[in-house]
Amino acid sequence: QVQLVESGGGLVQAGGSLRLSCAASGSIFSIGAVGWYRQAPGKQRELVATLTSGGSTEYAGSVKGRFTISRDNVKKTWYLQMYSLKPEDTAVYYCYADISQQFSTKGYWGQGTQVTVSS
């Protein structure tokens, strides 16, 4: 069984920073691409940032230059460092990973962590 556990969300004032973490555990052979998505109230879930196993990154235009995704493969953990937060960044943030077990590869989601940015 694979589990993704997020941490680091909370309440911050506009202009502040937060770092989200996502730790994977369970029977894992390898972790491929990882990412962060977010869903604001009344809106669809959207991509925030992704990071492949080869180091390629992709960011949503709205966060480019303010957010940085990184990973620690030894710890099976990836991060989203968020700077210059804006009220419109308020959302539930979900981590994602393509995880290979012995005979299969599939996508897994974390449970979500709330980020609230006050103006």
N, C-alpha and C positions, 0 to 999 in steps of 0.2 A: 504494500500500500504506500502510495506517495502522498505526501502532505506538504503544502506551501503555507508558511506562517509569516504574515506581514507584521511589521511594527514600525513605530516612528511617527504615526499620524498625530494630529492634535489641532489646537487652536493657536493661531499666530496672527500678529498684526500685519497689515499690508507693508511690504518692503522687507519682511522678515524671511527667515529660511527654515527649512526642515529637511531632514534626511530620512527617507523611507528605506526599510530593509525587508528583504524577502528571503527566508531560509527554507531550503528544500530538505526533506528527510524521507527515509524509507529505502526501499530496495531500488536503487538507482544505478544504472550502468553508466550513463552519461547524460549531460545536459546540453542541449543545443541552443537555439535562440531563446533569449529571455526578454521580458518586456514589462512595461507598465501601461495600464489603461486607466481611464477614469470615467465616472458617470455622475453627472450633476443631476439634481432633481428635475424631472420632466424632460430629460435629454437622453439620447442614446449613448451607449458606452463608446468612447473614442480612444484611439491610440495616442499615447503620450510619448513613449520612447521605446525603441527596441535595440537589442545588442546581440549580434550573432556570435557563435563560438569562435569565429575568425576575427572578431573585433570590429566589424562594421556596425555603424550606428545609424539610426533614423529617428528624427524628432518631428513632432507636430510643429507647424509653423508658429503657433501661439506660445510655445515654450522654448524655442530655439534660442540659445544664448543665455538662458536663465536656468535650465535644468540640465543635469548631466547624469547619464546612466553608466554604471560600472558593475563589475562582477569580481568575485573571489571564487575561483573554481575549486580551490582546496576546501573552502568552507561551504561550498554549494550555496552561496548567498550572493544576491545582487542588490544594488542600491539605486535609489533615485535621489540625488542631491538637488534640492530646489532652492533657488535664490530669488530675490526680488519678487516675492509672492504677491499676487494680486487677488482681489476678491473673486474674480472670475475663475481662479484656480480652485475654488471651493468645490469639492466633489468627494465621492468615495473612490479611492485609488485601489486598483486590483493589480496584483502581479501575475505574470504568466510565464510558463516555460514549456518548451518541447523537451520531454524527458523520455529517454530510452531505458526500458527495463530489459530483461533477458531476451524476450521474443517480440517486443513491440515498442513502438514510439507513439506517444500521444501527447496532446496538450493538457496542461493542468493549470488551474486557477487558484489563487489565494482567496481568502474569505472577504477581503476588502478592509481598508482602514480609512477612517474619515479624516479629511483635511479641511479645515475651516479657516478662511482668511478674512479677518475683519477689516473694515475700512476705517 
